[in-house]
Amino acid sequence: MSGTGRREDEVRRMLETVRPQVPADLAARAAERGARLLRRRRVLRRLWLLAAAGVVVAFMVWAVVAQPWQAPPAVTTPPLESW
């Protein structure tokens, strides 16, 4: 018997057996779980955006305070006076 025929026989046997009873509140539990997962994803997305905004604000504050775009002051020697 080929692999395809064996699979067909297995499917037929599975379809001919008695199916187990499905709990009556299965749809309600699935909807509740889905809503919980959506809330969790929404909260995590908001936390991620809040953290990203915090990083941007921290970078902006550092840039304003440190001003990395300006050249550092030139180091010069003090004038020589007692000659």
C-alpha positions, 0 to 999 in steps of 0.5 A: 500500500502506498503512503497516500492510501495509508493516509487516506485509511487513517483519515477514514478511521479518524472520521468514523470514530465517535467524536468527543464532546466539546465544552459548551463554554469553549467559544466564550473561553476562547473569546476571553483568552483572545481579548486578554492576549490583545490587551497584553499586546496593546500594553506591551506596545504602549510600554515599548513606545513609551521606552522609545520616547524616553530614549529619544528625550534622554538623547535630546537632553544629553545633546543640548547639555553636551553639545557634541557638534561644537569643537572643544575649546583650544588648549593654549599655554599661559602667556610667558611674562617674566623674561 
